[in-house]
Amino acid sequence: MPARPVKHSLTLRGHRTSVSLEDAFWQAFRAMADRDGVTINALAARIDAERGDVGLASAIRVHVLRDAQQHRSNE
């Protein structure tokens, strides 16, 4: 059974917001930020700017999934 989402606070362009993601997505999201040399707030702001009318949590999940798929196909 999948773990319940965990809520974390983020700051996007000076505004606080909270996002609920499953722990596996938080771990992958943090790893992506570390790999790219940015904070999770900066990575979330980048995703937020590109997400359109999709919820931020969903946009982060899709971003993490696409990143994993891209890195798997490059192996």
Biopython code that builds the backbone (N, CA, C, O; Angstrom):
import numpy as np
from Bio.PDB.StructureBuilder import StructureBuilder

atoms = [
    (1, "MET", "N", (0.840, -1.184, 0.000)),
    (1, "MET", "CA", (0.000, 0.000, 0.000)),
    (1, "MET", "C", (0.887, 1.250, 0.000)),
    (1, "MET", "O", (1.817, 1.337, 0.802)),
    (2, "PRO", "N", (0.616, 2.219, -0.885)),
    (2, "PRO", "CA", (1.438, 3.427, -0.957)),
    (2, "PRO", "C", (1.315, 4.263, 0.313)),
    (2, "PRO", "O", (0.278, 4.270, 0.977)),
    (3, "ALA", "N", (2.380, 4.955, 0.626)),
    (3, "ALA", "CA", (2.388, 5.840, 1.785)),
    (3, "ALA", "C", (1.506, 7.053, 1.519)),
    (3, "ALA", "O", (1.317, 7.474, 0.378)),
    (4, "ARG", "N", (0.981, 7.592, 2.594)),
    (4, "ARG", "CA", (0.168, 8.812, 2.473)),
    (4, "ARG", "C", (1.065, 10.000, 2.139)),
    (4, "ARG", "O", (2.234, 10.029, 2.522)),
    (5, "PRO", "N", (0.515, 10.972, 1.427)),
    (5, "PRO", "CA", (1.303, 12.166, 1.132)),
    (5, "PRO", "C", (1.707, 12.904, 2.407)),
    (5, "PRO", "O", (0.986, 12.904, 3.406)),
    (6, "VAL", "N", (2.874, 13.527, 2.342)),
    (6, "VAL", "CA", (3.402, 14.317, 3.454)),
    (6, "VAL", "C", (3.454, 15.766, 2.991)),
    (6, "VAL", "O", (3.929, 16.062, 1.895)),
    (7, "LYS", "N", (2.959, 16.669, 3.839)),
    (7, "LYS", "CA", (2.914, 18.092, 3.492)),
    (7, "LYS", "C", (4.222, 18.768, 3.893)),
    (7, "LYS", "O", (4.707, 18.580, 5.008)),
    (8, "HIS", "N", (4.786, 19.549, 2.985)),
    (8, "HIS", "CA", (5.985, 20.342, 3.229)),
    (8, "HIS", "C", (5.722, 21.771, 2.766)),
    (8, "HIS", "O", (4.975, 22.001, 1.814)),
    (9, "SER", "N", (6.335, 22.709, 3.439)),
    (9, "SER", "CA", (6.217, 24.111, 3.053)),
    (9, "SER", "C", (7.321, 24.473, 2.067)),
    (9, "SER", "O", (8.463, 24.034, 2.201)),
    (10, "LEU", "N", (6.963, 25.270, 1.090)),
    (10, "LEU", "CA", (7.909, 25.781, 0.099)),
    (10, "LEU", "C", (7.717, 27.290, 0.007)),
    (10, "LEU", "O", (6.657, 27.817, 0.344)),
    (11, "THR", "N", (8.742, 27.965, -0.448)),
    (11, "THR", "CA", (8.644, 29.397, -0.715)),
    (11, "THR", "C", (8.875, 29.598, -2.211)),
    (11, "THR", "O", (9.941, 29.282, -2.739)),
    (12, "LEU", "N", (7.855, 30.128, -2.879)),
    (12, "LEU", "CA", (7.926, 30.370, -4.319)),
    (12, "LEU", "C", (7.860, 31.863, -4.571)),
    (12, "LEU", "O", (6.827, 32.497, -4.352)),
    (13, "ARG", "N", (8.954, 32.413, -5.028)),
    (13, "ARG", "CA", (9.038, 33.849, -5.308)),
    (13, "ARG", "C", (8.532, 34.687, -4.133)),
    (13, "ARG", "O", (7.755, 35.625, -4.315)),
    (14, "GLY", "N", (8.985, 34.334, -2.919)),
    (14, "GLY", "CA", (8.664, 35.095, -1.726)),
    (14, "GLY", "C", (7.352, 34.745, -1.052)),
    (14, "GLY", "O", (7.021, 35.330, -0.021)),
    (15, "HIS", "N", (6.596, 33.810, -1.604)),
    (15, "HIS", "CA", (5.309, 33.426, -1.029)),
    (15, "HIS", "C", (5.362, 31.994, -0.526)),
    (15, "HIS", "O", (5.823, 31.095, -1.229)),
    (16, "ARG", "N", (4.885, 31.788, 0.702)),
    (16, "ARG", "CA", (4.864, 30.449, 1.285)),
    (16, "ARG", "C", (3.663, 29.674, 0.752)),
    (16, "ARG", "O", (2.570, 30.218, 0.598)),
    (17, "THR", "N", (3.889, 28.404, 0.479)),
    (17, "THR", "CA", (2.823, 27.499, 0.079)),
    (17, "THR", "C", (3.169, 26.122, 0.620)),
    (17, "THR", "O", (4.311, 25.879, 1.010)),
    (18, "SER", "N", (2.215, 25.236, 0.649)),
    (18, "SER", "CA", (2.512, 23.876, 1.083)),
    (18, "SER", "C", (2.112, 22.908, -0.024)),
    (18, "SER", "O", (1.150, 23.131, -0.759)),
    (19, "VAL", "N", (2.875, 21.840, -0.116)),
    (19, "VAL", "CA", (2.656, 20.824, -1.140)),
    (19, "VAL", "C", (2.678, 19.464, -0.464)),
    (19, "VAL", "O", (3.553, 19.184, 0.355)),
    (20, "SER", "N", (1.717, 18.624, -0.805)),
    (20, "SER", "CA", (1.666, 17.272, -0.267)),
    (20, "SER", "C", (2.110, 16.280, -1.335)),
    (20, "SER", "O", (1.501, 16.175, -2.400)),
    (21, "LEU", "N", (3.181, 15.558, -1.029)),
    (21, "LEU", "CA", (3.712, 14.526, -1.922)),
    (21, "LEU", "C", (4.055, 13.292, -1.099)),
    (21, "LEU", "O", (4.346, 13.389, 0.093)),
    (22, "GLU", "N", (4.020, 12.149, -1.735)),
    (22, "GLU", "CA", (4.462, 10.925, -1.096)),
    (22, "GLU", "C", (5.971, 11.017, -0.869)),
    (22, "GLU", "O", (6.680, 11.698, -1.609)),
    (23, "ASP", "N", (6.452, 10.320, 0.167)),
    (23, "ASP", "CA", (7.862, 10.404, 0.539)),
    (23, "ASP", "C", (8.799, 10.065, -0.622)),
    (23, "ASP", "O", (9.845, 10.696, -0.772)),
    (24, "ALA", "N", (8.439, 9.087, -1.436)),
    (24, "ALA", "CA", (9.293, 8.718, -2.576)),
    (24, "ALA", "C", (9.466, 9.894, -3.537)),
    (24, "ALA", "O", (10.550, 10.093, -4.086)),
    (25, "PHE", "N", (8.400, 10.674, -3.742)),
    (25, "PHE", "CA", (8.500, 11.845, -4.613)),
    (25, "PHE", "C", (9.333, 12.936, -3.962)),
    (25, "PHE", "O", (10.114, 13.598, -4.647)),
    (26, "TRP", "N", (9.185, 13.146, -2.629)),
    (26, "TRP", "CA", (10.026, 14.137, -1.948)),
    (26, "TRP", "C", (11.494, 13.772, -2.072)),
    (26, "TRP", "O", (12.333, 14.631, -2.346)),
    (27, "GLN", "N", (11.805, 12.499, -1.872)),
    (27, "GLN", "CA", (13.203, 12.061, -1.971)),
    (27, "GLN", "C", (13.756, 12.302, -3.367)),
    (27, "GLN", "O", (14.862, 12.821, -3.519)),
    (28, "ALA", "N", (12.993, 11.927, -4.383)),
    (28, "ALA", "CA", (13.444, 12.119, -5.767)),
    (28, "ALA", "C", (13.545, 13.604, -6.106)),
    (28, "ALA", "O", (14.469, 14.023, -6.803)),
    (29, "PHE", "N", (12.603, 14.390, -5.615)),
    (29, "PHE", "CA", (12.598, 15.835, -5.857)),
    (29, "PHE", "C", (13.834, 16.487, -5.243)),
    (29, "PHE", "O", (14.488, 17.310, -5.883)),
    (30, "ARG", "N", (14.153, 16.118, -4.003)),
    (30, "ARG", "CA", (15.361, 16.652, -3.352)),
    (30, "ARG", "C", (16.620, 16.218, -4.099)),
    (30, "ARG", "O", (17.543, 17.014, -4.279)),
    (31, "ALA", "N", (16.660, 14.963, -4.531)),
    (31, "ALA", "CA", (17.824, 14.463, -5.271)),
    (31, "ALA", "C", (18.008, 15.231, -6.579)),
    (31, "ALA", "O", (19.137, 15.537, -6.964)),
    (32, "MET", "N", (16.907, 15.543, -7.263)),
    (32, "MET", "CA", (16.993, 16.324, -8.506)),
    (32, "MET", "C", (17.563, 17.708, -8.221)),
    (32, "MET", "O", (18.435, 18.185, -8.947)),
    (33, "ALA", "N", (17.074, 18.349, -7.175)),
    (33, "ALA", "CA", (17.556, 19.689, -6.827)),
    (33, "ALA", "C", (19.042, 19.635, -6.498)),
    (33, "ALA", "O", (19.811, 20.482, -6.955)),
    (34, "ASP", "N", (19.450, 18.648, -5.711)),
    (34, "ASP", "CA", (20.872, 18.498, -5.369)),
    (34, "ASP", "C", (21.709, 18.280, -6.625)),
    (34, "ASP", "O", (22.757, 18.903, -6.795)),
    (35, "ARG", "N", (21.251, 17.404, -7.491)),
    (35, "ARG", "CA", (21.979, 17.101, -8.727)),
    (35, "ARG", "C", (22.132, 18.342, -9.597)),
    (35, "ARG", "O", (23.173, 18.551, -10.220)),
    (36, "ASP", "N", (21.070, 19.174, -9.634)),
    (36, "ASP", "CA", (21.083, 20.376, -10.468)),
    (36, "ASP", "C", (21.732, 21.574, -9.762)),
    (36, "ASP", "O", (21.899, 22.636, -10.363)),
    (37, "GLY", "N", (22.096, 21.398, -8.488)),
    (37, "GLY", "CA", (22.749, 22.472, -7.745)),
    (37, "GLY", "C", (21.832, 23.625, -7.395)),
    (37, "GLY", "O", (22.272, 24.772, -7.315)),
    (38, "VAL", "N", (20.548, 23.326, -7.184)),
    (38, "VAL", "CA", (19.579, 24.353, -6.814)),
    (38, "VAL", "C", (18.835, 23.912, -5.554)),
    (38, "VAL", "O", (18.871, 22.740, -5.180)),
    (39, "THR", "N", (18.169, 24.855, -4.910)),
    (39, "THR", "CA", (17.350, 24.509, -3.761)),
    (39, "THR", "C", (16.036, 23.892, -4.244)),
    (39, "THR", "O", (15.660, 24.037, -5.407)),
    (40, "ILE", "N", (15.344, 23.201, -3.331)),
    (40, "ILE", "CA", (14.036, 22.668, -3.730)),
    (40, "ILE", "C", (13.056, 23.807, -3.992)),
    (40, "ILE", "O", (12.153, 23.667, -4.816)),
    (41, "ASN", "N", (13.225, 24.928, -3.302)),
    (41, "ASN", "CA", (12.365, 26.083, -3.578)),
    (41, "ASN", "C", (12.583, 26.601, -4.990)),
    (41, "ASN", "O", (11.620, 26.931, -5.683)),
    (42, "ALA", "N", (13.828, 26.677, -5.425)),
    (42, "ALA", "CA", (14.124, 27.151, -6.781)),
    (42, "ALA", "C", (13.583, 26.183, -7.826)),
    (42, "ALA", "O", (13.015, 26.605, -8.833)),
    (43, "LEU", "N", (13.758, 24.881, -7.587)),
    (43, "LEU", "CA", (13.237, 23.895, -8.531)),
    (43, "LEU", "C", (11.716, 23.948, -8.566)),
    (43, "LEU", "O", (11.122, 23.872, -9.642)),
    (44, "ALA", "N", (11.078, 24.075, -7.412)),
    (44, "ALA", "CA", (9.615, 24.177, -7.364)),
    (44, "ALA", "C", (9.141, 25.435, -8.090)),
    (44, "ALA", "O", (8.129, 25.398, -8.790)),
    (45, "ALA", "N", (9.859, 26.543, -7.931)),
    (45, "ALA", "CA", (9.480, 27.788, -8.616)),
    (45, "ALA", "C", (9.579, 27.625, -10.129)),
    (45, "ALA", "O", (8.739, 28.138, -10.869)),
    (46, "ARG", "N", (10.599, 26.914, -10.587)),
    (46, "ARG", "CA", (10.756, 26.660, -12.029)),
    (46, "ARG", "C", (9.577, 25.832, -12.551)),
    (46, "ARG", "O", (9.008, 26.138, -13.599)),
    (47, "ILE", "N", (9.221, 24.789, -11.811)),
    (47, "ILE", "CA", (8.094, 23.934, -12.200)),
    (47, "ILE", "C", (6.799, 24.741, -12.150)),
    (47, "ILE", "O", (5.961, 24.630, -13.045)),
    (48, "ASP", "N", (6.636, 25.549, -11.110)),
    (48, "ASP", "CA", (5.436, 26.371, -10.943)),
    (48, "ASP", "C", (5.245, 27.306, -12.130)),
    (48, "ASP", "O", (4.124, 27.489, -12.604)),
    (49, "ALA", "N", (6.325, 27.892, -12.605)),
    (49, "ALA", "CA", (6.246, 28.844, -13.715)),
    (49, "ALA", "C", (5.817, 28.186, -15.020)),
    (49, "ALA", "O", (5.301, 28.856, -15.915)),
    (50, "GLU", "N", (6.028, 26.875, -15.132)),
    (50, "GLU", "CA", (5.744, 26.158, -16.381)),
    (50, "GLU", "C", (4.480, 25.301, -16.324)),
    (50, "GLU", "O", (4.123, 24.682, -17.327)),
    (51, "ARG", "N", (3.792, 25.247, -15.179)),
    (51, "ARG", "CA", (2.749, 24.239, -14.990)),
    (51, "ARG", "C", (1.386, 24.574, -15.561)),
    (51, "ARG", "O", (0.547, 23.681, -15.680)),
    (52, "GLY", "N", (1.132, 25.802, -15.913)),
    (52, "GLY", "CA", (-0.194, 26.147, -16.440)),
    (52, "GLY", "C", (-1.256, 26.000, -15.369)),
    (52, "GLY", "O", (-1.076, 26.471, -14.246)),
    (53, "ASP", "N", (-2.376, 25.343, -15.709)),
    (53, "ASP", "CA", (-3.478, 25.216, -14.758)),
    (53, "ASP", "C", (-3.463, 23.892, -13.988)),
    (53, "ASP", "O", (-4.459, 23.533, -13.361)),
    (54, "VAL", "N", (-2.352, 23.172, -14.031)),
    (54, "VAL", "CA", (-2.186, 21.913, -13.293)),
    (54, "VAL", "C", (-1.767, 22.255, -11.867)),
    (54, "VAL", "O", (-1.010, 23.203, -11.657)),
    (55, "GLY", "N", (-2.250, 21.492, -10.884)),
    (55, "GLY", "CA", (-1.849, 21.715, -9.504)),
    (55, "GLY", "C", (-0.351, 21.526, -9.323)),
    (55, "GLY", "O", (0.271, 20.742, -10.040)),
    (56, "LEU", "N", (0.227, 22.240, -8.371)),
    (56, "LEU", "CA", (1.676, 22.193, -8.167)),
    (56, "LEU", "C", (2.146, 20.790, -7.785)),
    (56, "LEU", "O", (3.158, 20.326, -8.309)),
    (57, "ALA", "N", (1.445, 20.112, -6.896)),
    (57, "ALA", "CA", (1.855, 18.760, -6.496)),
    (57, "ALA", "C", (1.866, 17.826, -7.706)),
    (57, "ALA", "O", (2.806, 17.051, -7.885)),
    (58, "SER", "N", (0.838, 17.897, -8.524)),
    (58, "SER", "CA", (0.785, 17.056, -9.728)),
    (58, "SER", "C", (1.913, 17.412, -10.683)),
    (58, "SER", "O", (2.534, 16.524, -11.268)),
    (59, "ALA", "N", (2.182, 18.695, -10.845)),
    (59, "ALA", "CA", (3.260, 19.124, -11.742)),
    (59, "ALA", "C", (4.609, 18.620, -11.244)),
    (59, "ALA", "O", (5.453, 18.221, -12.047)),
    (60, "ILE", "N", (4.823, 18.633, -9.935)),
    (60, "ILE", "CA", (6.086, 18.119, -9.390)),
    (60, "ILE", "C", (6.188, 16.621, -9.636)),
    (60, "ILE", "O", (7.242, 16.135, -10.047)),
    (61, "ARG", "N", (5.107, 15.877, -9.392)),
    (61, "ARG", "CA", (5.130, 14.428, -9.629)),
    (61, "ARG", "C", (5.476, 14.113, -11.087)),
    (61, "ARG", "O", (6.309, 13.249, -11.362)),
    (62, "VAL", "N", (4.834, 14.816, -12.011)),
    (62, "VAL", "CA", (5.090, 14.583, -13.441)),
    (62, "VAL", "C", (6.530, 14.947, -13.774)),
    (62, "VAL", "O", (7.181, 14.238, -14.542)),
    (63, "HIS", "N", (7.032, 16.028, -13.218)),
    (63, "HIS", "CA", (8.419, 16.446, -13.466)),
    (63, "HIS", "C", (9.393, 15.369, -12.978)),
    (63, "HIS", "O", (10.344, 15.020, -13.679)),
    (64, "VAL", "N", (9.151, 14.852, -11.782)),
    (64, "VAL", "CA", (10.003, 13.796, -11.224)),
    (64, "VAL", "C", (9.934, 12.549, -12.109)),
    (64, "VAL", "O", (10.962, 11.939, -12.402)),
    (65, "LEU", "N", (8.732, 12.171, -12.535)),
    (65, "LEU", "CA", (8.566, 10.997, -13.379)),
    (65, "LEU", "C", (9.292, 11.167, -14.716)),
    (65, "LEU", "O", (10.006, 10.266, -15.154)),
    (66, "ARG", "N", (9.112, 12.304, -15.353)),
    (66, "ARG", "CA", (9.783, 12.542, -16.645)),
    (66, "ARG", "C", (11.303, 12.540, -16.495)),
    (66, "ARG", "O", (12.015, 12.033, -17.362)),
    (67, "ASP", "N", (11.795, 13.100, -15.404)),
    (67, "ASP", "CA", (13.235, 13.095, -15.154)),
    (67, "ASP", "C", (13.743, 11.664, -14.999)),
    (67, "ASP", "O", (14.784, 11.312, -15.555)),
    (68, "ALA", "N", (13.024, 10.848, -14.256)),
    (68, "ALA", "CA", (13.419, 9.450, -14.064)),
    (68, "ALA", "C", (13.395, 8.699, -15.390)),
    (68, "ALA", "O", (14.304, 7.921, -15.682)),
    (69, "GLN", "N", (12.366, 8.927, -16.187)),
    (69, "GLN", "CA", (12.272, 8.263, -17.494)),
    (69, "GLN", "C", (13.417, 8.690, -18.412)),
    (69, "GLN", "O", (13.991, 7.864, -19.121)),
    (70, "GLN", "N", (13.744, 9.970, -18.395)),
    (70, "GLN", "CA", (14.830, 10.476, -19.241)),
    (70, "GLN", "C", (16.153, 9.860, -18.835)),
    (70, "GLN", "O", (16.929, 9.438, -19.692)),
    (71, "HIS", "N", (16.421, 9.803, -17.541)),
    (71, "HIS", "CA", (17.692, 9.244, -17.073)),
    (71, "HIS", "C", (17.762, 7.739, -17.305)),
    (71, "HIS", "O", (18.846, 7.198, -17.527)),
    (72, "ARG", "N", (16.637, 7.068, -17.258)),
    (72, "ARG", "CA", (16.620, 5.625, -17.544)),
    (72, "ARG", "C", (16.904, 5.361, -19.020)),
    (72, "ARG", "O", (17.603, 4.405, -19.356)),
    (73, "SER", "N", (16.367, 6.199, -19.897)),
    (73, "SER", "CA", (16.592, 5.987, -21.332)),
    (73, "SER", "C", (18.022, 6.357, -21.744)),
    (73, "SER", "O", (18.497, 5.922, -22.793)),
    (74, "ASN", "N", (18.701, 7.149, -20.929)),
    (74, "ASN", "CA", (20.094, 7.538, -21.219)),
    (74, "ASN", "C", (21.102, 6.517, -20.725)),
    (74, "ASN", "O", (22.295, 6.644, -21.000)),
    (75, "GLU", "N", (20.646, 5.515, -20.007)),
    (75, "GLU", "CA", (21.584, 4.517, -19.463)),
    (75, "GLU", "C", (22.024, 3.531, -20.518)),
    (75, "GLU", "O", (22.810, 2.629, -20.230)),
]
sb = StructureBuilder()
sb.init_structure("model")
sb.init_model(0)
sb.init_chain("A")
sb.init_seg("    ")
for serial, (resi, resn, name, xyz) in enumerate(atoms, 1):
    if name == "N":
        sb.init_residue(resn, " ", resi, " ")
    sb.init_atom(name, np.array(xyz, "f"), 0.0, 1.0, " ", f" {name:<3s}", serial, name[0])
structure = sb.get_structure()
